[in-house]
Amino acid sequence: MLIKVKVFPNSKSDKIIKKSDDKFEVMIREKPKRGLANKEVLRIISSYFNIPESKIRLIKGFKERNKIFEVADI
């Protein structure tokens, strides 16, 4: 399953908001440097779906706010 994620770095807290079946907004405290924000988004998505991080893969948007993730086995 592919999900679209809009990331808001430098937020006050870490949280995920479901906008529709395949669209999410993720607020993270991490700054968008050296891929640290992407790792934090990956961690939040894995805890939301209750699956290991190895089942989630970033497909598009490595350096952008809008990202597409592939989530396996939901």
ABEGO torsion letter per residue (X at the ends): XBBBBBBBBGBABBBBBBABAABBBBBBABBBBGGAAAAAAAAAAAAAAGBBAAABBBABGAABABBBBBBBGX
